[in-house]
Amino acid sequence: MSAGNSRTLTRLQARLRGSVGKAIEDFRMIGPGDRVMVCLSGGKDSYTLLDILLSLKRSAPVDFELLAVNLDQKQPGFPEHVLPQYLTSLGVPFHIIEQNTYSVVKRVIPEGRTLCGLCSRLRRGALYRFAAENGITKIALGHHRDDIVETLFLNLFFGGRLKAMAPKLLSEDGRHIVIRPLAYVAERDIERYARGRRFPIIPCKLCGSQDNMQRVAVKKMLAAWEHDHPGRTESIFSALRHVELGHLADTRHFDFAALEEQRLRTGAAPGSSARIAAMTLEEEDRLVEAAAATP
């Protein structure tokens, strides 16, 4: 690697460290004494996650443990030696879970259907079980900012829900805290970093599964938006961090009925002659007309 490339990689690593460190701080992801299980698939995202967490651990003001865990699902052609060799060379504590979920998925899912949904659920179950049996306090996944935004649109378009991936969440059974330290990191930066660090990538195509076509379509849509309007993905993610519940329509999360009581507490009773500070509809119309007339 040339000196120029080395400096570029160092700057990129510093930016990733800053983004991951900020996410950890903002969402209180890791605390003193935590035993963090880093779920390592062999893809660019999980390699980057482990690499940055190891870097942060060396200078973190709090003491925590890292354990890299991979689930060997017995996919045909899976290179079993790659991850153990890589992790041993780093001196990182690790564990390989061996569970033949591949045969279960192939038996249950009809030919031609995507395997990813059931595969993901079985994988999550195996990892949660290991975490419960080994004193894990945090489960770290490699989802990044683009994954979170894509999930928002998948739920919006195909699920009728305004929902994405939380940077930190409690599992449904209430037993595990799941964290996503790459929540502030763009996928393009992970791709560049993975190339620069030359991680031994294991492709997620060994099982012969099809791509999740809905996610592929959303990814292409966001890529086109980003090409035409750079920064749009970042803006959408920012919106997830600045939610105005009173401007949505979910009665489970906002008490619309209480607005009457709030109005009465301000003293603005019906028929009051007090000057209303809010803009009237007529004033809004005039502003819209003026803006439209502006060349």
DRENDREN-850587 format. One line per field, with one value per atom (N, C-alpha, C): chain; residue number from 1; residue in one letter; x, y, z. Coordinates in steps of 0.05 Angstrom, whole numbers, padded with zeros to 5 digits. Atoms other than C-alpha are relative to their C-alpha. Last residue first. Layout:
# DRENDREN-850587
kette = c(A ...)
nr = c(NUM ...)
rest = c(A ...)
X = c(X ...)
Y = c(Y ...)
Z = c(Z ...)
//
This chain:
# DRENDREN-850587
kette = c(A A A A A A A A A A A A A A A A A A A A A A A A A A A A A A A A A A A A A A A A A A A A A A A A A A A A A A A A A A A A A A A A A A A A A A A A A A A A A A A A A A A A A A A A A A A A A A A A A A A A A A A A A A A A A A A A A A A A A A A A A A A A A A A A A A A A A A A A A A A A A A A A A A A A A A A A A A A A A A A A A A A A A A A A A A A A A A A A A A A A A A A A A A A A A A A A A A A A A A A A A A A A A A A A A A A A A A A A A A A A A A A A A A A A A A A A A A A A A A A A A A A A A A A A A A A A A A A A A A A A A A A A A A A A A A A A A A A A A A A A A A A A A A A A A A A A A A A A A A A A A A A A A A A A A A A A A A A A A A A A A A A A A A A A A A A A A A A A A A A A A A A A A A A A A A A A A A A A A A A A A A A A A A A A A A A A A A A A A A A A A A A A A A A A A A A A A A A A A A A A A A A A A A A A A A A A A A A A A A A A A A A A A A A A A A A A A A A A A A A A A A A A A A A A A A A A A A A A A A A A A A A A A A A A A A A A A A A A A A A A A A A A A A A A A A A A A A A A A A A A A A A A A A A A A A A A A A A A A A A A A A A A A A A A A A A A A A A A A A A A A A A A A A A A A A A A A A A A A A A A A A A A A A A A A A A A A A A A A A A A A A A A A A A A A A A A A A A A A A A A A A A A A A A A A A A A A A A A A A A A A A A A A A A A A A A A A A A A A A A A A A A A A A A A A A A A A A A A A A A A A A A A A A A A A A A A A A A A A A A A A A A A A A A A A A A A A A A A A A A A A A A A A A A A A A A A A A A A A A A A A A A A A A A A A A A A A A A A A A A A A A A A A A A A A A A A A A A A A A A A A A A A A A A A A A A A A A A A A A A A A A A A A A A A A A A A A A A A A A A A A A A A A A A A A A A A A A A A A A A A A A A A A A A A A A A A A A A A A A A A A A A A A A A A A A A A A A A A A A A A A A A A A A A A A A A A A A A A A A A A A A A A A)
nr = c(295 295 295 294 294 294 293 293 293 292 292 292 291 291 291 290 290 290 289 289 289 288 288 288 287 287 287 286 286 286 285 285 285 284 284 284 283 283 283 282 282 282 281 281 281 280 280 280 279 279 279 278 278 278 277 277 277 276 276 276 275 275 275 274 274 274 273 273 273 272 272 272 271 271 271 270 270 270 269 269 269 268 268 268 267 267 267 266 266 266 265 265 265 264 264 264 263 263 263 262 262 262 261 261 261 260 260 260 259 259 259 258 258 258 257 257 257 256 256 256 255 255 255 254 254 254 253 253 253 252 252 252 251 251 251 250 250 250 249 249 249 248 248 248 247 247 247 246 246 246 245 245 245 244 244 244 243 243 243 242 242 242 241 241 241 240 240 240 239 239 239 238 238 238 237 237 237 236 236 236 235 235 235 234 234 234 233 233 233 232 232 232 231 231 231 230 230 230 229 229 229 228 228 228 227 227 227 226 226 226 225 225 225 224 224 224 223 223 223 222 222 222 221 221 221 220 220 220 219 219 219 218 218 218 217 217 217 216 216 216 215 215 215 214 214 214 213 213 213 212 212 212 211 211 211 210 210 210 209 209 209 208 208 208 207 207 207 206 206 206 205 205 205 204 204 204 203 203 203 202 202 202 201 201 201 200 200 200 199 199 199 198 198 198 197 197 197 196 196 196 195 195 195 194 194 194 193 193 193 192 192 192 191 191 191 190 190 190 189 189 189 188 188 188 187 187 187 186 186 186 185 185 185 184 184 184 183 183 183 182 182 182 181 181 181 180 180 180 179 179 179 178 178 178 177 177 177 176 176 176 175 175 175 174 174 174 173 173 173 172 172 172 171 171 171 170 170 170 169 169 169 168 168 168 167 167 167 166 166 166 165 165 165 164 164 164 163 163 163 162 162 162 161 161 161 160 160 160 159 159 159 158 158 158 157 157 157 156 156 156 155 155 155 154 154 154 153 153 153 152 152 152 151 151 151 150 150 150 149 149 149 148 148 148 147 147 147 146 146 146 145 145 145 144 144 144 143 143 143 142 142 142 141 141 141 140 140 140 139 139 139 138 138 138 137 137 137 136 136 136 135 135 135 134 134 134 133 133 133 132 132 132 131 131 131 130 130 130 129 129 129 128 128 128 127 127 127 126 126 126 125 125 125 124 124 124 123 123 123 122 122 122 121 121 121 120 120 120 119 119 119 118 118 118 117 117 117 116 116 116 115 115 115 114 114 114 113 113 113 112 112 112 111 111 111 110 110 110 109 109 109 108 108 108 107 107 107 106 106 106 105 105 105 104 104 104 103 103 103 102 102 102 101 101 101 100 100 100 99 99 99 98 98 98 97 97 97 96 96 96 95 95 95 94 94 94 93 93 93 92 92 92 91 91 91 90 90 90 89 89 89 88 88 88 87 87 87 86 86 86 85 85 85 84 84 84 83 83 83 82 82 82 81 81 81 80 80 80 79 79 79 78 78 78 77 77 77 76 76 76 75 75 75 74 74 74 73 73 73 72 72 72 71 71 71 70 70 70 69 69 69 68 68 68 67 67 67 66 66 66 65 65 65 64 64 64 63 63 63 62 62 62 61 61 61 60 60 60 59 59 59 58 58 58 57 57 57 56 56 56 55 55 55 54 54 54 53 53 53 52 52 52 51 51 51 50 50 50 49 49 49 48 48 48 47 47 47 46 46 46 45 45 45 44 44 44 43 43 43 42 42 42 41 41 41 40 40 40 39 39 39 38 38 38 37 37 37 36 36 36 35 35 35 34 34 34 33 33 33 32 32 32 31 31 31 30 30 30 29 29 29 28 28 28 27 27 27 26 26 26 25 25 25 24 24 24 23 23 23 22 22 22 21 21 21 20 20 20 19 19 19 18 18 18 17 17 17 16 16 16 15 15 15 14 14 14 13 13 13 12 12 12 11 11 11 10 10 10 9 9 9 8 8 8 7 7 7 6 6 6 5 5 5 4 4 4 3 3 3 2 2 2 1 1 1)
rest = c(P P P T T T A A A A A A A A A A A A E E E V V V L L L R R R D D D E E E E E E E E E L L L T T T M M M A A A A A A I I I R R R A A A S S S S S S G G G P P P A A A A A A G G G T T T R R R L L L R R R Q Q Q E E E E E E L L L A A A A A A F F F D D D F F F H H H R R R T T T D D D A A A L L L H H H G G G L L L E E E V V V H H H R R R L L L A A A S S S F F F I I I S S S E E E T T T R R R G G G P P P H H H D D D H H H E E E W W W A A A A A A L L L M M M K K K K K K V V V A A A V V V R R R Q Q Q M M M N N N D D D Q Q Q S S S G G G C C C L L L K K K C C C P P P I I I I I I P P P F F F R R R R R R G G G R R R A A A Y Y Y R R R E E E I I I D D D R R R E E E A A A V V V Y Y Y A A A L L L P P P R R R I I I V V V I I I H H H R R R G G G D D D E E E S S S L L L L L L K K K P P P A A A M M M A A A K K K L L L R R R G G G G G G F F F F F F L L L N N N L L L F F F L L L T T T E E E V V V I I I D D D D D D R R R H H H H H H G G G L L L A A A I I I K K K T T T I I I G G G N N N E E E A A A A A A F F F R R R Y Y Y L L L A A A G G G R R R R R R L L L R R R S S S C C C L L L G G G C C C L L L T T T R R R G G G E E E P P P I I I V V V R R R K K K V V V V V V S S S Y Y Y T T T N N N Q Q Q E E E I I I I I I H H H F F F P P P V V V G G G L L L S S S T T T L L L Y Y Y Q Q Q P P P L L L V V V H H H E E E P P P F F F G G G P P P Q Q Q K K K Q Q Q D D D L L L N N N V V V A A A L L L L L L E E E F F F D D D V V V P P P A A A S S S R R R K K K L L L S S S L L L L L L I I I D D D L L L L L L T T T Y Y Y S S S D D D K K K G G G G G G S S S L L L C C C V V V M M M V V V R R R D D D G G G P P P G G G I I I M M M R R R F F F D D D E E E I I I A A A K K K G G G V V V S S S G G G R R R L L L R R R A A A Q Q Q L L L R R R T T T L L L T T T R R R S S S N N N G G G A A A S S S M M M)
X = c(-00015 -00770 00023 -00028 -00814 00015 -00005 -00887 00029 00004 -00893 00006 -00023 -00862 -00002 -00023 -00912 00024 00003 -00970 00024 -00003 -00946 -00001 -00028 -00937 00006 -00015 -01006 00029 00006 -01037 00015 -00015 -01001 -00005 -00028 -01028 00017 -00003 -01098 00028 00000 -01091 00003 00027 -01072 00003 00007 -01001 -00027 -00004 -00997 -00009 -00027 -00990 00004 -00011 -01065 00027 -00013 -01081 00012 -00029 -01127 00012 -00009 -01199 00030 -00018 -01221 00010 00010 -01281 00018 00014 -01262 -00012 00026 -01214 -00014 00011 -01141 -00027 00018 -01124 -00012 -00013 -01062 -00018 -00020 -01091 00014 00014 -01153 00020 00010 -01111 -00012 -00023 -01073 -00008 -00008 -01139 00024 00021 -01164 00008 -00005 -01097 -00021 -00009 -01106 00005 00022 -01148 00008 00013 -01089 -00024 00026 -01049 -00014 00005 -00990 -00029 -00025 -00959 -00003 -00013 -01019 00024 00012 -01060 00013 00002 -01013 -00010 00029 -01026 -00004 00006 -00961 -00029 00005 -00949 -00003 00025 -00955 -00007 00023 -00902 -00027 00021 -00850 -00025 00028 -00790 -00019 00015 -00720 -00030 -00009 -00673 -00014 00006 -00709 00008 00028 -00707 -00009 00002 -00631 -00029 -00008 -00633 -00003 00021 -00673 00007 00023 -00624 -00023 -00007 -00565 -00023 00001 -00598 00006 00027 -00611 -00002 00007 -00540 -00028 -00019 -00527 -00007 00001 -00590 00018 00012 -00587 -00001 -00014 -00539 -00010 -00026 -00568 00016 00005 -00638 00026 00007 -00614 -00005 -00024 -00579 -00005 -00015 -00642 00026 00014 -00684 00016 -00004 -00632 -00014 -00028 -00631 00006 -00003 -00707 00028 00014 -00709 00002 -00016 -00656 -00013 -00023 -00694 00017 00011 -00758 00023 00005 -00719 -00012 00026 -00689 -00007 00001 -00633 -00028 00005 -00640 00002 00025 -00607 -00003 00015 -00552 -00026 00024 -00529 -00016 -00007 -00459 -00024 00013 -00483 00004 00025 -00467 -00016 00025 -00395 -00024 00014 -00338 -00027 00030 -00293 -00010 00005 -00220 -00031 00013 -00212 -00005 -00002 -00165 -00011 -00010 -00160 00003 -00025 -00166 00013 -00020 -00221 00028 -00004 -00260 00020 -00016 -00251 00007 -00027 -00277 00019 -00011 -00338 00029 -00006 -00351 00013 -00025 -00347 00009 -00023 -00397 00026 -00010 -00444 00024 00011 -00451 00013 -00021 -00436 -00013 -00006 -00483 00019 00025 -00515 00005 -00005 -00448 -00024 -00019 -00453 00006 -00009 -00517 00020 -00010 -00535 00010 -00013 -00579 00009 -00003 -00596 00016 -00024 -00620 -00001 -00024 -00669 00026 -00009 -00734 00026 00003 -00764 00010 00028 -00775 -00005 00012 -00703 -00028 00003 -00688 -00014 00027 -00663 00001 -00002 -00605 -00028 -00028 -00592 00005 -00010 -00665 00030 -00016 -00680 00010 -00026 -00737 00015 -00018 -00811 00026 -00022 -00867 00020 -00009 -00912 00023 00019 -00954 00007 00012 -00913 -00020 00010 -00892 -00013 00011 -00878 -00015 00019 -00867 -00015 00023 -00835 -00021 00013 -00788 -00025 00016 -00776 -00013 00022 -00753 -00018 00021 -00713 -00024 00014 -00674 -00022 00018 -00659 -00015 00022 -00632 -00020 00019 -00591 -00024 00016 -00562 -00019 00020 -00540 -00018 -00010 -00503 -00024 00018 -00523 00010 -00014 -00463 -00017 00005 -00494 00012 -00006 -00469 -00003 -00003 -00502 00003 00007 -00493 00006 00018 -00492 -00009 -00002 -00464 -00020 -00003 -00459 00003 -00028 -00446 00004 -00015 -00511 00028 00012 -00556 00017 -00003 -00511 -00010 -00028 -00507 00005 -00004 -00583 00029 00012 -00589 00005 -00017 -00540 -00010 -00025 -00577 00019 00006 -00644 00025 00004 -00618 -00005 -00027 -00590 -00003 -00014 -00657 00028 00013 -00694 00015 -00006 -00644 -00012 -00028 -00648 00007 -00002 -00724 00029 00016 -00723 00002 -00012 -00663 -00017 -00005 -00686 00007 -00023 -00718 00003 00007 -00768 00026 00004 -00747 -00007 -00020 -00755 -00007 00003 -00802 00021 00006 -00774 -00003 00025 -00779 -00008 00023 -00727 -00026 00004 -00676 -00024 00011 -00684 -00006 00027 -00673 -00014 00017 -00613 -00029 00003 -00580 -00020 00026 -00594 -00005 00008 -00540 -00027 00028 -00512 -00010 00006 -00439 -00028 00023 -00425 -00006 00015 -00354 -00023 00013 -00325 -00016 00022 -00276 -00012 00016 -00226 -00024 00026 -00185 -00014 -00001 -00110 -00027 00005 -00113 00003 -00022 -00081 -00003 -00024 -00129 00024 00003 -00187 00023 -00001 -00164 -00001 -00028 -00148 00002 -00019 -00214 00029 00004 -00253 00018 -00006 -00223 -00003 -00026 -00219 00004 00000 -00292 00026 -00029 -00294 00004 -00008 -00369 00029 -00021 -00375 00009 -00020 -00442 00021 00006 -00474 00021 -00005 -00463 -00010 00026 -00494 00002 -00005 -00428 -00025 00017 -00450 00006 00010 -00394 -00017 00015 -00379 -00010 00010 -00327 -00013 -00001 -00321 -00012 00011 -00305 00004 -00011 -00296 -00013 00020 -00307 00014 -00011 -00266 -00023 00012 -00287 00010 -00003 -00246 -00014 00026 -00238 00004 -00002 -00169 -00025 -00028 -00154 00002 -00005 -00228 00027 00011 -00239 00006 -00015 -00192 -00010 -00027 -00223 00017 00004 -00292 00026 00003 -00269 -00004 -00025 -00243 -00001 -00019 -00303 00026 00010 -00352 00020 -00004 -00311 -00008 -00029 -00309 00006 -00008 -00384 00030 00011 -00399 00009 -00015 -00352 -00010 00005 -00380 00013 -00020 -00351 -00004 00010 -00413 00021 -00018 -00385 -00010 00010 -00434 00015 00000 -00394 -00007 -00003 -00413 -00003 00012 -00400 00006 -00012 -00386 -00015 00016 -00400 00016 00005 -00359 -00017 -00021 -00365 -00008 -00007 -00417 00022 -00020 -00431 00007 -00001 -00491 00018 -00010 -00508 00001 00020 -00549 00009 00028 -00513 -00020 00006 -00446 -00029 -00002 -00442 -00008 00024 -00467 00000 00023 -00414 -00026 -00002 -00359 -00023 00008 -00382 00001 00028 -00380 -00010 00016 -00313 -00030 -00002 -00281 -00017 00017 -00307 00000 00028 -00277 -00020 00006 -00211 -00029 00003 -00211 -00007 00026 -00223 -00005 00021 -00165 -00028 -00002 -00119 -00021 00012 -00142 00000 00028 -00126 -00015 00010 -00058 -00030 -00001 -00043 -00011 00023 -00066 -00001 00025 -00018 -00025 00003 00039 -00026 -00016 00028 -00005 00017 00000 00018)
Y = c(00014 00677 -00016 -00008 00693 -00016 -00022 00686 00008 00010 00617 00022 00017 00644 -00011 -00017 00701 -00016 -00015 00654 00017 00020 00607 00014 00007 00666 -00020 -00023 00692 -00006 -00002 00624 00022 00022 00617 00001 -00009 00685 -00021 -00021 00664 00010 00013 00599 00021 00008 00638 -00013 -00011 00638 -00010 00017 00621 00013 -00003 00678 -00017 00026 00684 00003 00003 00752 -00027 -00001 00746 -00005 -00022 00761 00002 -00019 00694 00021 -00027 00664 00020 -00007 00593 00028 00011 00594 00008 -00007 00610 -00013 -00023 00608 00009 -00024 00565 00025 -00008 00511 00026 -00013 00508 00010 -00026 00493 00016 -00018 00438 00028 -00009 00407 00019 -00018 00406 00011 -00027 00377 00020 -00018 00318 00028 -00009 00280 00021 -00022 00277 00011 -00004 00236 00024 -00028 00214 00004 -00014 00145 00030 00016 00098 00016 -00006 00151 -00016 00024 00145 00006 00007 00200 -00025 00025 00239 -00007 -00006 00312 -00025 -00015 00303 00008 00019 00249 00014 -00017 00298 -00017 00008 00252 00019 -00024 00282 -00004 -00009 00222 00026 00021 00186 00008 -00002 00252 -00021 -00021 00250 00004 00012 00183 00021 00019 00215 -00012 -00016 00273 -00017 -00011 00226 00016 00022 00188 00010 00006 00254 -00023 -00007 00278 -00008 00009 00280 00009 -00020 00294 -00010 -00024 00260 00022 -00010 00206 00027 -00010 00198 00011 -00026 00192 00013 -00020 00139 00027 -00006 00101 00021 -00018 00105 00008 -00026 00075 00020 -00013 00020 00028 -00009 00002 00015 -00024 00001 00010 -00022 -00047 00026 -00008 -00092 00024 -00016 -00093 00009 -00025 -00116 00018 -00018 -00167 00027 -00011 -00201 00022 -00026 -00232 00006 -00023 -00305 00025 -00014 -00360 00024 -00002 -00403 00015 00016 -00422 00000 00028 -00397 -00018 00012 -00329 -00030 00012 -00290 -00011 -00009 -00280 -00013 00025 -00291 00008 00000 -00230 -00027 00025 -00239 -00004 00021 -00165 -00025 00026 -00126 -00023 00018 -00066 -00029 -00009 -00017 -00019 00003 -00056 00008 00029 -00062 -00006 00009 00013 -00030 -00011 00033 -00011 00013 -00012 00008 00027 00013 -00016 -00002 00085 -00028 -00005 00069 00002 00025 00037 00005 00005 00102 -00025 00004 00100 -00006 -00026 00130 -00002 -00014 00064 00027 -00012 00027 00017 -00022 00014 00014 -00003 -00028 00024 -00026 -00054 00000 00001 -00111 00028 -00026 -00116 -00003 -00008 -00186 00029 00011 -00219 00012 -00017 -00181 -00009 00015 -00237 00015 00004 -00189 -00015 00022 -00166 -00005 00023 -00098 -00022 00011 -00047 -00023 00016 -00001 -00010 00004 00031 -00016 -00016 00018 -00004 00016 -00010 00018 00006 00023 -00020 00015 00033 -00006 -00019 00075 -00010 -00009 00017 00020 -00020 -00002 00009 00008 -00065 00019 00027 -00063 -00009 00008 00010 -00027 -00020 00039 -00010 00000 -00023 00019 00026 -00030 -00002 00000 00045 -00027 -00019 00046 -00001 00013 -00017 00018 00019 00017 -00014 -00015 00075 -00018 -00011 00028 00016 00022 -00013 00011 00006 00052 -00023 -00021 00075 -00007 -00027 00010 00019 -00016 -00059 00029 -00017 -00097 00017 00008 -00127 00021 -00021 -00122 -00011 00014 -00165 00021 -00015 -00134 -00017 -00021 -00167 00017 -00023 -00235 00022 -00025 -00282 00025 -00008 -00344 00028 00021 -00384 00008 00005 -00325 -00020 -00023 -00302 -00005 -00001 -00371 00023 00023 -00376 00000 -00007 -00307 -00022 -00020 -00326 00008 00013 -00391 00020 00017 -00355 -00013 -00017 -00299 -00018 -00010 -00350 00017 00022 -00386 00009 00007 -00321 -00022 -00022 -00297 -00007 00002 -00363 00020 00022 -00360 -00003 -00006 -00292 -00021 -00018 -00303 00005 00014 -00365 00019 -00009 -00331 -00013 -00021 -00374 00009 -00025 -00413 00023 -00007 -00481 00026 00011 -00481 00009 -00021 -00462 -00013 -00014 -00516 00019 00018 -00567 00014 00013 -00517 -00019 -00020 -00476 -00012 -00006 -00536 00020 00022 -00560 00005 00001 -00492 -00022 -00014 -00487 -00001 00004 -00539 00012 00008 -00510 -00002 00017 -00500 -00010 00017 -00440 -00017 00008 -00414 -00018 00026 -00377 -00005 00005 -00319 -00028 00023 -00284 -00005 -00007 -00237 -00025 00005 -00249 00007 -00025 -00216 -00003 -00018 -00275 00027 00009 -00321 00019 -00009 -00280 -00009 -00029 -00287 00009 -00009 -00361 00030 00008 -00377 00010 -00016 -00335 -00008 -00028 -00366 00016 -00008 -00440 00030 00001 -00458 00011 00003 -00437 00002 -00020 -00449 -00005 -00017 -00492 00021 00014 -00522 00020 -00005 -00481 -00015 00023 -00513 00003 00011 -00456 -00024 00017 -00437 -00016 00024 -00383 -00014 00006 -00334 -00025 00025 -00302 -00003 00003 -00249 -00028 00028 -00236 -00002 00007 -00166 -00029 00023 -00146 -00002 00019 -00078 -00022 00027 -00028 -00018 00021 00045 -00027 -00006 00105 -00021 -00007 00073 00006 -00027 00076 00009 -00006 00004 00027 00013 -00013 00007 -00016 00038 -00011 -00025 00002 00018 00006 -00065 00024 00004 -00035 -00008 -00026 -00008 -00003 -00015 -00075 00026 00011 -00114 00016 -00003 -00069 -00010 -00028 -00067 00006 -00003 -00143 00029 00011 -00144 00001 -00015 -00097 -00010 -00025 -00126 00015 -00021 -00196 00026 00002 -00255 00020 00017 -00264 -00006 -00002 -00238 -00020 00021 -00224 00004 -00011 -00183 -00022 00020 -00206 00013 -00006 -00151 -00023 00022 -00168 00001 00014 -00102 -00022 00028 -00086 -00015 00014 -00011 -00029 -00011 00010 -00016 00017 00000 00014 00028 00024 -00018 00014 00088 -00030 00021 00111 -00017 -00010 00177 -00020 -00020 00152 00009 00014 00088 00019 00017 00126 -00014 -00018 00180 -00016 -00010 00128 00018 00022 00094 00009 00006 00159 -00022 -00022 00181 -00006 00001 00113 00022 00022 00113 -00002 -00009 00182 -00022 -00020 00161 00009 00014 00098 00020 00013 00140 -00015 -00021 00186 -00013 -00010 00126 00021 00021 00095 00009 -00001 00160 -00020 -00023 00163 00002 00004 00092 00023 00017 00105 -00006 -00015 00163 -00016 -00018 00123 00017 -00024 00068 00018 -00024 00000 00025)
Z = c(00021 -00209 00011 00000 -00148 -00022 00019 -00166 -00002 00027 -00134 -00021 00007 -00070 -00028 00003 -00067 -00009 00026 -00079 -00006 00021 -00023 -00027 00001 00025 -00023 00012 00009 -00003 00029 00020 -00013 00013 00088 -00030 00001 00109 -00014 00020 00090 -00003 00027 00128 -00022 00009 00191 -00028 00025 00219 -00009 00023 00293 -00026 00011 00342 -00024 00006 00353 -00013 00026 00383 -00003 -00001 00443 -00028 00018 00427 00000 -00013 00456 -00021 00001 00421 00012 00025 00441 00002 00002 00501 -00026 00026 00492 -00005 -00002 00566 -00026 00010 00556 00002 -00020 00601 -00009 -00022 00556 00021 00010 00495 00023 00003 00532 -00009 -00026 00554 -00001 -00010 00483 00027 00012 00458 00010 -00021 00507 -00011 -00016 00457 00020 00014 00409 00016 -00011 00458 -00013 -00005 00416 00009 -00009 00413 00004 -00021 00408 00012 -00026 00370 00023 -00015 00310 00028 -00004 00260 00016 00014 00248 00008 00028 00264 -00016 00003 00339 -00028 -00002 00337 -00004 -00012 00311 00001 00005 00298 00015 -00007 00295 -00007 -00026 00295 00009 -00019 00239 00028 -00006 00200 00021 -00020 00204 00009 -00025 00168 00023 -00008 00112 00027 -00009 00108 00010 -00026 00105 00012 -00019 00049 00028 -00006 00012 00020 -00028 00017 00008 -00020 -00058 00028 -00022 -00098 00023 00009 -00166 00021 00024 -00147 -00009 -00010 -00077 -00023 -00014 -00106 00008 00021 -00155 00012 00015 -00099 -00022 -00017 -00056 -00014 -00001 -00112 00016 00026 -00125 00000 00001 -00051 -00026 -00017 -00049 -00001 00013 -00109 00016 00023 -00078 -00014 -00010 -00013 -00022 -00010 -00049 00011 00022 -00089 00009 -00008 -00028 -00020 -00014 -00067 00009 00017 -00085 00017 -00004 -00045 -00018 00025 -00074 00003 -00002 -00005 -00025 00000 -00019 00000 00023 -00040 00000 -00010 00023 -00023 00013 00001 00012 00007 00051 -00012 00002 00053 -00008 00015 00076 -00002 -00016 00097 -00017 00013 00054 00018 -00020 00101 -00010 -00010 00044 00020 00021 00010 00010 00003 00075 -00022 -00022 00088 -00003 00004 00019 00022 00023 00026 -00005 -00009 00097 -00024 -00016 00072 00010 00018 00017 00015 00012 00068 -00018 00027 00107 -00012 00020 00182 -00027 00013 00234 -00024 00008 00254 -00014 00027 00253 -00009 -00002 00329 -00027 00028 00320 -00001 00008 00389 -00029 00026 00413 -00007 00012 00487 -00026 00013 00506 -00009 -00013 00553 -00011 -00022 00541 00012 -00025 00499 00024 -00005 00441 00026 00015 00443 00010 -00018 00474 -00017 -00006 00424 00020 -00024 00405 00007 -00006 00338 00025 -00022 00322 00004 -00018 00253 00022 00012 00214 00018 -00018 00226 -00015 -00001 00197 00021 -00026 00180 -00002 -00011 00120 00027 -00026 00110 00011 00001 00036 00026 00026 00020 00002 00010 00090 -00025 -00018 00121 -00010 00002 00062 00016 00025 00062 -00005 -00003 00135 -00024 -00016 00124 00004 00017 00069 00014 00017 00116 -00020 -00016 00170 -00018 -00007 00121 00015 00024 00093 00005 00004 00163 -00024 00002 00179 -00007 00018 00204 00001 00019 00233 -00018 00028 00295 -00018 00020 00367 -00028 00025 00421 -00022 00024 00490 -00025 -00008 00560 -00024 00018 00541 00009 -00015 00601 -00018 -00004 00561 00011 -00014 00560 00007 -00026 00544 00016 -00017 00488 00028 -00009 00458 00019 -00018 00456 00011 -00026 00426 00021 -00013 00371 00027 -00008 00354 00015 -00023 00353 00011 -00024 00309 00024 -00008 00259 00025 -00012 00256 00010 -00026 00244 00014 -00020 00191 00027 -00007 00153 00022 -00019 00154 00010 -00023 00121 00021 -00019 00075 00025 -00025 00038 00023 -00014 -00021 00027 -00019 -00059 00015 00014 -00121 00018 00020 -00090 -00014 00027 -00031 -00019 00020 00038 -00028 -00005 00092 -00022 -00002 00071 00002 00027 00045 00001 00019 00109 -00027 -00009 00155 -00020 00008 00114 00009 00030 00120 -00009 00007 00195 -00030 00028 00207 -00006 00000 00272 -00029 00023 00288 00003 -00006 00333 -00025 00024 00323 00009 -00002 00383 -00026 00018 00387 00005 -00010 00431 -00019 -00010 00386 00011 -00029 00378 00013 -00015 00310 00030 00007 00274 00015 -00014 00311 -00005 -00027 00285 00018 -00002 00213 00029 00006 00217 00004 -00022 00253 -00005 -00024 00202 00023 00004 00139 00026 -00012 00159 00000 -00029 00150 00012 -00007 00077 00030 -00019 00065 00008 00010 00002 00019 00018 00020 -00010 00029 00076 -00017 00016 00144 -00029 00006 00183 -00018 00023 00216 -00006 00003 00263 -00026 00027 00279 00002 00003 00346 -00029 00027 00362 -00002 00009 00436 -00028 00027 00460 -00005 00014 00533 -00028 00010 00565 -00015 00005 00606 -00009 -00016 00602 -00009 -00029 00580 00018 -00013 00511 00030 -00011 00479 00015 -00008 00461 00014 -00025 00459 00011 -00022 00404 00027 -00001 00357 00022 -00011 00373 00003 -00029 00362 00013 -00012 00294 00031 00002 00270 00015 -00019 00296 00000 -00027 00260 00021 -00007 00197 00029 -00002 00193 00010 -00026 00208 00004 -00022 00151 00027 -00005 00099 00024 00019 00104 00008 00021 00142 -00022 00022 00185 -00021 00023 00251 -00021 00019 00307 -00026 00027 00358 -00020 00020 00428 -00027 00026 00478 -00019 00016 00551 -00026 00020 00587 -00014 -00006 00648 -00020 -00015 00641 00006 -00026 00590 00013 -00014 00516 00026 00010 00475 00017 -00023 00512 -00006 -00008 00452 00023 00002 00439 00011 -00021 00466 -00001 -00026 00425 00022 -00003 00364 00027 -00005 00374 00004 -00027 00381 00007 -00018 00318 00029 00004 00279 00019 -00010 00307 -00002 -00029 00296 00013 -00009 00225 00030 00003 00213 00009 -00021 00243 -00002 -00026 00200 00022 00001 00138 00026 -00003 00156 00000 -00027 00166 00006 -00017 00101 00029 00005 00064 00017 -00013 00097 -00004 -00029 00077 00015 -00006 00005 00030 00003 00001 00007 -00022 00031 -00001 00002 -00020 00025 00000 00000 00000)
//
